[in-house]
């Protein structure tokens, strides 16, 4: 990924990859395809813009409320917040 969000990998082993993404207003992850099933855990309430091949949408994120997605998702995630935003992504190998 080549976006402007700061990605910090905390764990990368044979079972999982755990990455924290920190965004300033307007930061993005960069276009990417998920190669694994994954869980995202928001670290704070916020809103993200999801850019996909089918169009753009917005998602409300709630602190501590995880969600799961299957391998193959392709998108760019852009912060739609006025301040810092962050989440943890857990990829399941």
VOVEXKOL-368781 format. One record per atom (N, C-alpha, C): residue number from 1; residue in three letters; x negated, z negated, y negated. Coordinates in nm, 4 decimals. Atoms other than C-alpha are relative to their C-alpha. Layout:
N
<r num="NUM" residuo="ALA" px="X" pz="Z" py="Y"/>
...
! end
This chain:
93
<r num="1" residuo="UNK" px="-0.0843" pz="0.0000" py="0.1184"/>
<r num="1" residuo="UNK" px="0.0000" pz="0.0000" py="0.0000"/>
<r num="1" residuo="UNK" px="-0.0885" pz="0.0000" py="-0.1243"/>
<r num="2" residuo="UNK" px="0.0818" pz="-0.0153" py="0.1201"/>
<r num="2" residuo="UNK" px="-0.1256" pz="0.0834" py="-0.3438"/>
<r num="2" residuo="UNK" px="0.0723" pz="-0.0479" py="-0.1251"/>
<r num="3" residuo="UNK" px="-0.0765" pz="0.0483" py="0.1142"/>
<r num="3" residuo="UNK" px="0.1166" pz="-0.1029" py="-0.5682"/>
<r num="3" residuo="UNK" px="-0.0757" pz="-0.1017" py="-0.0825"/>
<r num="4" residuo="UNK" px="0.0618" pz="0.0944" py="0.0935"/>
<r num="4" residuo="UNK" px="0.0466" pz="-0.3467" py="-0.8484"/>
<r num="4" residuo="UNK" px="0.0269" pz="-0.1463" py="0.0359"/>
<r num="5" residuo="UNK" px="-0.0228" pz="0.1376" py="-0.0438"/>
<r num="5" residuo="UNK" px="0.1873" pz="-0.6579" py="-0.6740"/>
<r num="5" residuo="UNK" px="-0.1255" pz="-0.0513" py="0.0701"/>
<r num="6" residuo="UNK" px="0.1172" pz="0.0595" py="-0.0645"/>
<r num="6" residuo="UNK" px="-0.0801" pz="-0.8990" py="-0.5515"/>
<r num="6" residuo="UNK" px="0.0367" pz="-0.0424" py="0.1416"/>
<r num="7" residuo="UNK" px="-0.0236" pz="0.0322" py="-0.1403"/>
<r num="7" residuo="UNK" px="-0.0858" pz="-0.9151" py="-0.1704"/>
<r num="7" residuo="UNK" px="-0.1137" pz="-0.0873" py="0.0516"/>
<r num="8" residuo="UNK" px="0.0977" pz="0.0896" py="-0.0590"/>
<r num="8" residuo="UNK" px="-0.2615" pz="-1.2074" py="-0.0016"/>
<r num="8" residuo="UNK" px="0.0357" pz="-0.0198" py="0.1465"/>
<r num="9" residuo="UNK" px="-0.0229" pz="0.0164" py="-0.1437"/>
<r num="9" residuo="UNK" px="-0.2894" pz="-1.1997" py="0.3784"/>
<r num="9" residuo="UNK" px="-0.0507" pz="-0.1385" py="0.0406"/>
<r num="10" residuo="UNK" px="0.0358" pz="0.1341" py="-0.0443"/>
<r num="10" residuo="UNK" px="-0.2850" pz="-1.5535" py="0.5179"/>
<r num="10" residuo="UNK" px="-0.0330" pz="-0.0046" py="0.1485"/>
<r num="11" residuo="UNK" px="0.0235" pz="-0.0038" py="-0.1440"/>
<r num="11" residuo="UNK" px="-0.2706" pz="-1.4726" py="0.8912"/>
<r num="11" residuo="UNK" px="0.0081" pz="0.1450" py="0.0453"/>
<r num="12" residuo="UNK" px="-0.0050" pz="-0.1313" py="-0.0643"/>
<r num="12" residuo="UNK" px="-0.3538" pz="-1.1546" py="1.0814"/>
<r num="12" residuo="UNK" px="-0.0641" pz="-0.0165" py="0.1366"/>
<r num="13" residuo="UNK" px="0.0510" pz="0.0179" py="-0.1352"/>
<r num="13" residuo="UNK" px="-0.3830" pz="-1.2032" py="1.4550"/>
<r num="13" residuo="UNK" px="0.0733" pz="0.0944" py="0.0955"/>
<r num="14" residuo="UNK" px="-0.0603" pz="-0.0906" py="-0.0982"/>
<r num="14" residuo="UNK" px="-0.2603" pz="-1.0423" py="1.7771"/>
<r num="14" residuo="UNK" px="0.1528" pz="-0.0079" py="0.0034"/>
<r num="15" residuo="UNK" px="-0.1456" pz="0.0194" py="-0.0051"/>
<r num="15" residuo="UNK" px="0.0990" pz="-1.1693" py="1.7207"/>
<r num="15" residuo="UNK" px="0.0712" pz="0.0280" py="-0.1314"/>
<r num="16" residuo="UNK" px="-0.0676" pz="-0.0113" py="0.1302"/>
<r num="16" residuo="UNK" px="0.1772" pz="-1.1667" py="1.3440"/>
<r num="16" residuo="UNK" px="-0.0977" pz="0.0367" py="-0.1110"/>
<r num="17" residuo="UNK" px="0.0712" pz="-0.0119" py="0.1279"/>
<r num="17" residuo="UNK" px="0.0657" pz="-1.0670" py="0.9964"/>
<r num="17" residuo="UNK" px="0.0873" pz="-0.0717" py="-0.1022"/>
<r num="18" residuo="UNK" px="-0.0737" pz="0.0758" py="0.1008"/>
<r num="18" residuo="UNK" px="0.1713" pz="-1.3138" py="0.7253"/>
<r num="18" residuo="UNK" px="-0.0644" pz="0.0277" py="-0.1352"/>
<r num="19" residuo="UNK" px="0.0502" pz="-0.0420" py="0.1312"/>
<r num="19" residuo="UNK" px="0.1361" pz="-1.1855" py="0.3675"/>
<r num="19" residuo="UNK" px="0.0891" pz="-0.0549" py="-0.1097"/>
<r num="20" residuo="UNK" px="-0.0738" pz="0.0399" py="0.1198"/>
<r num="20" residuo="UNK" px="0.2363" pz="-1.3339" py="0.0342"/>
<r num="20" residuo="UNK" px="-0.0121" pz="0.1124" py="-0.1016"/>
<r num="21" residuo="UNK" px="-0.0023" pz="-0.0985" py="0.1083"/>
<r num="21" residuo="UNK" px="0.3392" pz="-1.0827" py="-0.2349"/>
<r num="21" residuo="UNK" px="0.0412" pz="-0.0708" py="-0.1278"/>
<r num="22" residuo="UNK" px="-0.0290" pz="0.0565" py="0.1322"/>
<r num="22" residuo="UNK" px="0.3269" pz="-1.1960" py="-0.6001"/>
<r num="22" residuo="UNK" px="0.0132" pz="0.1142" py="-0.0990"/>
<r num="23" residuo="UNK" px="-0.0342" pz="-0.1047" py="0.0949"/>
<r num="23" residuo="UNK" px="0.4824" pz="-0.9818" py="-0.8703"/>
<r num="23" residuo="UNK" px="0.0100" pz="-0.0552" py="-0.1410"/>
<r num="24" residuo="UNK" px="-0.0325" pz="0.0194" py="0.1408"/>
<r num="24" residuo="UNK" px="0.4705" pz="-0.9850" py="-1.2459"/>
<r num="24" residuo="UNK" px="0.1138" pz="0.0976" py="-0.0296"/>
<r num="25" residuo="UNK" px="-0.1115" pz="-0.0908" py="0.0284"/>
<r num="25" residuo="UNK" px="0.7659" pz="-0.8128" py="-1.4159"/>
<r num="25" residuo="UNK" px="-0.0418" pz="0.1470" py="0.0121"/>
<r num="26" residuo="UNK" px="0.0259" pz="-0.1421" py="-0.0176"/>
<r num="26" residuo="UNK" px="0.7751" pz="-0.4479" py="-1.3074"/>
<r num="26" residuo="UNK" px="-0.1017" pz="0.0348" py="0.1068"/>
<r num="27" residuo="UNK" px="0.0961" pz="-0.0284" py="-0.1071"/>
<r num="27" residuo="UNK" px="0.5059" pz="-0.4839" py="-1.0388"/>
<r num="27" residuo="UNK" px="0.0722" pz="0.0536" py="0.1228"/>
<r num="28" residuo="UNK" px="-0.0587" pz="-0.0565" py="-0.1204"/>
<r num="28" residuo="UNK" px="0.5645" pz="-0.2973" py="-0.7133"/>
<r num="28" residuo="UNK" px="-0.0974" pz="-0.0103" py="0.1173"/>
<r num="29" residuo="UNK" px="0.0824" pz="0.0025" py="-0.1205"/>
<r num="29" residuo="UNK" px="0.4397" pz="-0.2902" py="-0.3546"/>
<r num="29" residuo="UNK" px="-0.0678" pz="0.1337" py="0.0236"/>
<r num="30" residuo="UNK" px="0.0427" pz="-0.1350" py="-0.0343"/>
<r num="30" residuo="UNK" px="0.3842" pz="0.0857" py="-0.3519"/>
<r num="30" residuo="UNK" px="0.0821" pz="0.0486" py="0.1184"/>
<r num="31" residuo="UNK" px="-0.0782" pz="-0.0578" py="-0.1099"/>
<r num="31" residuo="UNK" px="0.5632" pz="0.3234" py="-0.1146"/>
<r num="31" residuo="UNK" px="-0.0686" pz="-0.0318" py="0.1326"/>
<r num="32" residuo="UNK" px="0.0566" pz="0.0323" py="-0.1311"/>
<r num="32" residuo="UNK" px="0.5160" pz="0.2124" py="0.2467"/>
<r num="32" residuo="UNK" px="0.1058" pz="0.0088" py="0.1083"/>
<r num="33" residuo="UNK" px="-0.0845" pz="0.0025" py="-0.1197"/>
<r num="33" residuo="UNK" px="0.6577" pz="0.2326" py="0.5979"/>
<r num="33" residuo="UNK" px="-0.0405" pz="-0.1210" py="0.0821"/>
<r num="34" residuo="UNK" px="0.0285" pz="0.1185" py="-0.0811"/>
<r num="34" residuo="UNK" px="0.6869" pz="-0.0854" py="0.8013"/>
<r num="34" residuo="UNK" px="-0.0266" pz="0.0414" py="0.1439"/>
<r num="35" residuo="UNK" px="0.0401" pz="-0.0332" py="-0.1357"/>
<r num="35" residuo="UNK" px="0.5026" pz="-0.0452" py="1.1303"/>
<r num="35" residuo="UNK" px="0.0399" pz="-0.1040" py="0.1025"/>
<r num="36" residuo="UNK" px="-0.0428" pz="0.1087" py="-0.0882"/>
<r num="36" residuo="UNK" px="0.6485" pz="-0.3668" py="1.2753"/>
<r num="36" residuo="UNK" px="0.1347" pz="-0.0521" py="-0.0473"/>
<r num="37" residuo="UNK" px="-0.1138" pz="0.0805" py="0.0435"/>
<r num="37" residuo="UNK" px="0.9726" pz="-0.5638" py="1.2742"/>
<r num="37" residuo="UNK" px="-0.0558" pz="-0.1076" py="-0.0930"/>
<r num="38" residuo="UNK" px="0.0523" pz="0.0999" py="0.0944"/>
<r num="38" residuo="UNK" px="0.9469" pz="-0.8176" py="0.9915"/>
<r num="38" residuo="UNK" px="0.1099" pz="-0.0897" py="-0.0546"/>
<r num="39" residuo="UNK" px="-0.0857" pz="0.0974" py="0.0655"/>
<r num="39" residuo="UNK" px="1.0991" pz="-1.1210" py="0.8211"/>
<r num="39" residuo="UNK" px="-0.0571" pz="-0.0240" py="-0.1387"/>
<r num="40" residuo="UNK" px="0.0408" pz="0.0335" py="0.1364"/>
<r num="40" residuo="UNK" px="1.0891" pz="-1.1813" py="0.4451"/>
<r num="40" residuo="UNK" px="0.0632" pz="-0.1335" py="-0.0376"/>
<r num="41" residuo="UNK" px="-0.0476" pz="0.1299" py="0.0471"/>
<r num="41" residuo="UNK" px="1.1188" pz="-1.5346" py="0.3027"/>
<r num="41" residuo="UNK" px="-0.0293" pz="-0.0091" py="-0.1498"/>
<r num="42" residuo="UNK" px="0.0213" pz="0.0129" py="0.1443"/>
<r num="42" residuo="UNK" px="1.1716" pz="-1.5459" py="-0.0758"/>
<r num="42" residuo="UNK" px="-0.0492" pz="-0.1407" py="-0.0361"/>
<r num="43" residuo="UNK" px="0.0525" pz="0.1293" py="0.0454"/>
<r num="43" residuo="UNK" px="0.9722" pz="-1.8219" py="-0.2464"/>
<r num="43" residuo="UNK" px="0.0732" pz="-0.0511" py="-0.1233"/>
<r num="44" residuo="UNK" px="-0.0791" pz="0.0381" py="0.1171"/>
<r num="44" residuo="UNK" px="1.2101" pz="-1.8268" py="-0.5446"/>
<r num="44" residuo="UNK" px="0.1194" pz="0.0930" py="-0.0089"/>
<r num="45" residuo="UNK" px="-0.1123" pz="-0.0892" py="0.0263"/>
<r num="45" residuo="UNK" px="1.5417" pz="-1.6844" py="-0.6565"/>
<r num="45" residuo="UNK" px="-0.0489" pz="0.1169" py="-0.0846"/>
<r num="46" residuo="UNK" px="0.0389" pz="-0.1159" py="0.0793"/>
<r num="46" residuo="UNK" px="1.5129" pz="-1.3355" py="-0.7996"/>
<r num="46" residuo="UNK" px="0.0740" pz="0.1246" py="0.0420"/>
<r num="47" residuo="UNK" px="-0.0632" pz="-0.1282" py="-0.0247"/>
<r num="47" residuo="UNK" px="1.6040" pz="-0.9712" py="-0.7866"/>
<r num="47" residuo="UNK" px="-0.1089" pz="0.1046" py="0.0167"/>
<r num="48" residuo="UNK" px="0.0950" pz="-0.1093" py="-0.0198"/>
<r num="48" residuo="UNK" px="1.4167" pz="-0.6697" py="-0.6508"/>
<r num="48" residuo="UNK" px="0.0750" pz="0.1321" py="0.0037"/>
<r num="49" residuo="UNK" px="-0.0521" pz="-0.1365" py="-0.0084"/>
<r num="49" residuo="UNK" px="1.4752" pz="-0.2977" py="-0.6858"/>
<r num="49" residuo="UNK" px="-0.0639" pz="0.0636" py="0.1213"/>
<r num="50" residuo="UNK" px="0.0470" pz="-0.0665" py="-0.1208"/>
<r num="50" residuo="UNK" px="1.4461" pz="-0.1068" py="-0.3587"/>
<r num="50" residuo="UNK" px="0.0141" pz="0.1502" py="-0.0193"/>
<r num="51" residuo="UNK" px="0.0013" pz="-0.1451" py="0.0147"/>
<r num="51" residuo="UNK" px="1.3471" pz="0.2585" py="-0.3899"/>
<r num="51" residuo="UNK" px="-0.0184" pz="0.0591" py="0.1389"/>
<r num="52" residuo="UNK" px="0.0066" pz="-0.0625" py="-0.1313"/>
<r num="52" residuo="UNK" px="1.4195" pz="0.4604" py="-0.0735"/>
<r num="52" residuo="UNK" px="0.0238" pz="0.1497" py="-0.0146"/>
<r num="53" residuo="UNK" px="-0.0246" pz="-0.1439" py="0.0029"/>
<r num="53" residuo="UNK" px="1.4494" pz="0.8265" py="0.0175"/>
<r num="53" residuo="UNK" px="0.1478" pz="0.0299" py="-0.0254"/>
<r num="54" residuo="UNK" px="-0.1436" pz="-0.0171" py="0.0203"/>
<r num="54" residuo="UNK" px="1.8288" pz="0.7769" py="-0.0018"/>
<r num="54" residuo="UNK" px="0.0466" pz="-0.0466" py="-0.1373"/>
<r num="55" residuo="UNK" px="-0.0370" pz="0.0464" py="0.1336"/>
<r num="55" residuo="UNK" px="1.8208" pz="0.6327" py="-0.3556"/>
<r num="55" residuo="UNK" px="-0.0466" pz="-0.1415" py="-0.0262"/>
<r num="56" residuo="UNK" px="0.0417" pz="0.1327" py="0.0448"/>
<r num="56" residuo="UNK" px="1.7713" pz="0.3071" py="-0.5417"/>
<r num="56" residuo="UNK" px="0.1140" pz="-0.0997" py="0.0163"/>
<r num="57" residuo="UNK" px="-0.0980" pz="0.1085" py="-0.0043"/>
<r num="57" residuo="UNK" px="1.9474" pz="-0.0257" py="-0.4947"/>
<r num="57" residuo="UNK" px="-0.0694" pz="-0.1281" py="-0.0448"/>
<r num="58" residuo="UNK" px="0.0531" pz="0.1303" py="0.0392"/>
<r num="58" residuo="UNK" px="1.9038" pz="-0.3864" py="-0.6033"/>
<r num="58" residuo="UNK" px="0.0413" pz="-0.1040" py="0.1031"/>
<r num="59" residuo="UNK" px="-0.0294" pz="0.1088" py="-0.0931"/>
<r num="59" residuo="UNK" px="1.8877" pz="-0.6966" py="-0.3832"/>
<r num="59" residuo="UNK" px="-0.0247" pz="-0.1330" py="-0.0690"/>
<r num="60" residuo="UNK" px="0.0145" pz="0.1368" py="0.0497"/>
<r num="60" residuo="UNK" px="1.9450" pz="-1.0555" py="-0.4906"/>
<r num="60" residuo="UNK" px="-0.0710" pz="-0.0812" py="0.1072"/>
<r num="61" residuo="UNK" px="0.0796" pz="0.0791" py="-0.0928"/>
<r num="61" residuo="UNK" px="1.6872" pz="-1.2813" py="-0.3287"/>
<r num="61" residuo="UNK" px="0.0229" pz="-0.1484" py="-0.0304"/>
<r num="62" residuo="UNK" px="-0.0237" pz="0.1434" py="0.0155"/>
<r num="62" residuo="UNK" px="1.7560" pz="-1.6517" py="-0.2699"/>
<r num="62" residuo="UNK" px="-0.1150" pz="-0.0780" py="0.0630"/>
<r num="63" residuo="UNK" px="0.1129" pz="0.0816" py="-0.0462"/>
<r num="63" residuo="UNK" px="1.4733" pz="-1.9045" py="-0.2369"/>
<r num="63" residuo="UNK" px="0.0278" pz="-0.0580" py="0.1381"/>
<r num="64" residuo="UNK" px="-0.0078" pz="0.0581" py="-0.1330"/>
<r num="64" residuo="UNK" px="1.4178" pz="-1.9942" py="0.1274"/>
<r num="64" residuo="UNK" px="0.0962" pz="0.0681" py="0.0953"/>
<r num="65" residuo="UNK" px="-0.0977" pz="-0.0685" py="-0.0859"/>
<r num="65" residuo="UNK" px="1.6874" pz="-1.7563" py="0.2637"/>
<r num="65" residuo="UNK" px="-0.0643" pz="0.1244" py="0.0609"/>
<r num="66" residuo="UNK" px="0.0717" pz="-0.1118" py="-0.0611"/>
<r num="66" residuo="UNK" px="1.5050" pz="-1.5286" py="0.5105"/>
<r num="66" residuo="UNK" px="0.0938" pz="0.1134" py="0.0401"/>
<r num="67" residuo="UNK" px="-0.0727" pz="-0.1120" py="-0.0591"/>
<r num="67" residuo="UNK" px="1.6132" pz="-1.1835" py="0.6214"/>
<r num="67" residuo="UNK" px="-0.0944" pz="0.0796" py="0.0894"/>
<r num="68" residuo="UNK" px="0.0732" pz="-0.0742" py="-0.1017"/>
<r num="68" residuo="UNK" px="1.5043" pz="-0.9593" py="0.9095"/>
<r num="68" residuo="UNK" px="0.0264" pz="0.1491" py="-0.0146"/>
<r num="69" residuo="UNK" px="-0.0140" pz="-0.1460" py="-0.0021"/>
<r num="69" residuo="UNK" px="1.4416" pz="-0.5826" py="0.9181"/>
<r num="69" residuo="UNK" px="-0.0806" pz="0.0548" py="0.1182"/>
<r num="70" residuo="UNK" px="0.0684" pz="-0.0651" py="-0.1125"/>
<r num="70" residuo="UNK" px="1.3395" pz="-0.3514" py="1.2027"/>
<r num="70" residuo="UNK" px="-0.1124" pz="0.0902" py="-0.0486"/>
<r num="71" residuo="UNK" px="0.1089" pz="-0.0951" py="0.0240"/>
<r num="71" residuo="UNK" px="1.0253" pz="-0.1410" py="1.2178"/>
<r num="71" residuo="UNK" px="0.0569" pz="0.1333" py="-0.0485"/>
<r num="72" residuo="UNK" px="-0.0381" pz="-0.1333" py="0.0447"/>
<r num="72" residuo="UNK" px="1.0454" pz="0.1911" py="1.0354"/>
<r num="72" residuo="UNK" px="0.0571" pz="0.0076" py="-0.1394"/>
<r num="73" residuo="UNK" px="-0.0515" pz="-0.0008" py="0.1373"/>
<r num="73" residuo="UNK" px="1.1861" pz="0.0857" py="0.6983"/>
<r num="73" residuo="UNK" px="-0.1056" pz="0.0626" py="-0.0917"/>
<r num="74" residuo="UNK" px="0.0891" pz="-0.0630" py="0.0980"/>
<r num="74" residuo="UNK" px="1.0341" pz="0.3042" py="0.4224"/>
<r num="74" residuo="UNK" px="0.0568" pz="-0.0238" py="-0.1389"/>
<r num="75" residuo="UNK" px="-0.0476" pz="0.0294" py="0.1357"/>
<r num="75" residuo="UNK" px="1.0543" pz="0.1954" py="0.0595"/>
<r num="75" residuo="UNK" px="-0.1150" pz="-0.0423" py="-0.0910"/>
<r num="76" residuo="UNK" px="0.0847" pz="0.0669" py="0.0987"/>
<r num="76" residuo="UNK" px="0.8899" pz="0.0724" py="-0.2575"/>
<r num="76" residuo="UNK" px="0.0833" pz="-0.1157" py="-0.0518"/>
<r num="77" residuo="UNK" px="-0.0685" pz="0.1188" py="0.0491"/>
<r num="77" residuo="UNK" px="0.9834" pz="-0.2794" py="-0.3703"/>
<r num="77" residuo="UNK" px="-0.0546" pz="-0.0304" py="-0.1393"/>
<r num="78" residuo="UNK" px="0.0384" pz="0.0202" py="0.1395"/>
<r num="78" residuo="UNK" px="0.9805" pz="-0.3388" py="-0.7477"/>
<r num="78" residuo="UNK" px="0.0663" pz="-0.1275" py="-0.0518"/>
<r num="79" residuo="UNK" px="-0.0577" pz="0.1211" py="0.0582"/>
<r num="79" residuo="UNK" px="1.0284" pz="-0.6725" py="-0.9230"/>
<r num="79" residuo="UNK" px="0.0933" pz="0.0371" py="-0.1146"/>
<r num="80" residuo="UNK" px="-0.0978" pz="-0.0206" py="0.1071"/>
<r num="80" residuo="UNK" px="1.3396" pz="-0.6723" py="-1.1418"/>
<r num="80" residuo="UNK" px="0.0253" pz="-0.1330" py="-0.0711"/>
<r num="81" residuo="UNK" px="-0.0083" pz="0.1337" py="0.0592"/>
<r num="81" residuo="UNK" px="1.2673" pz="-1.0175" py="-1.2871"/>
<r num="81" residuo="UNK" px="-0.0738" pz="-0.0047" py="-0.1326"/>
<r num="82" residuo="UNK" px="0.0670" pz="0.0172" py="0.1300"/>
<r num="82" residuo="UNK" px="1.1644" pz="-1.1350" py="-1.6330"/>
<r num="82" residuo="UNK" px="-0.1276" pz="-0.0812" py="0.0110"/>
<r num="83" residuo="UNK" px="0.1198" pz="0.0810" py="-0.0215"/>
<r num="83" residuo="UNK" px="0.9000" pz="-1.3675" py="-1.4903"/>
<r num="83" residuo="UNK" px="-0.0604" pz="0.0301" py="0.1351"/>
<r num="84" residuo="UNK" px="0.0660" pz="-0.0185" py="-0.1290"/>
<r num="84" residuo="UNK" px="0.6795" pz="-1.4032" py="-1.1845"/>
<r num="84" residuo="UNK" px="0.1012" pz="-0.0101" py="0.1144"/>
<r num="85" residuo="UNK" px="-0.0832" pz="0.0063" py="-0.1197"/>
<r num="85" residuo="UNK" px="0.8394" pz="-1.3430" py="-0.8445"/>
<r num="85" residuo="UNK" px="-0.0917" pz="0.0077" py="0.1221"/>
<r num="86" residuo="UNK" px="0.0848" pz="-0.0011" py="-0.1200"/>
<r num="86" residuo="UNK" px="0.7031" pz="-1.3972" py="-0.4906"/>
<r num="86" residuo="UNK" px="0.0838" pz="-0.0148" py="0.1261"/>
<r num="87" residuo="UNK" px="-0.0579" pz="0.0212" py="-0.1325"/>
<r num="87" residuo="UNK" px="0.7936" pz="-1.3753" py="-0.1236"/>
<r num="87" residuo="UNK" px="-0.1097" pz="0.0054" py="0.1046"/>
<r num="88" residuo="UNK" px="0.0876" pz="-0.0062" py="-0.1174"/>
<r num="88" residuo="UNK" px="0.6287" pz="-1.4178" py="0.2152"/>
<r num="88" residuo="UNK" px="0.0600" pz="0.1033" py="0.0964"/>
<r num="89" residuo="UNK" px="-0.0421" pz="-0.0965" py="-0.1013"/>
<r num="89" residuo="UNK" px="0.6458" pz="-1.1313" py="0.4643"/>
<r num="89" residuo="UNK" px="-0.0719" pz="-0.0324" py="0.1301"/>
<r num="90" residuo="UNK" px="0.0549" pz="0.0302" py="-0.1315"/>
<r num="90" residuo="UNK" px="0.5971" pz="-1.2040" py="0.8351"/>
<r num="90" residuo="UNK" px="0.0274" pz="0.1223" py="0.0894"/>
<r num="91" residuo="UNK" px="-0.0134" pz="-0.1162" py="-0.0871"/>
<r num="91" residuo="UNK" px="0.5331" pz="-0.8928" py="1.0458"/>
<r num="91" residuo="UNK" px="-0.0244" pz="-0.0433" py="0.1438"/>
<r num="92" residuo="UNK" px="0.0065" pz="0.0379" py="-0.1400"/>
<r num="92" residuo="UNK" px="0.5905" pz="-0.9306" py="1.4204"/>
<r num="92" residuo="UNK" px="-0.0632" pz="0.1135" py="0.0798"/>
<r num="93" residuo="UNK" px="0.0718" pz="-0.1056" py="-0.0749"/>
<r num="93" residuo="UNK" px="0.3400" pz="-0.7369" py="1.6308"/>
<r num="93" residuo="UNK" px="0.0531" pz="0.0139" py="0.1410"/>
! end
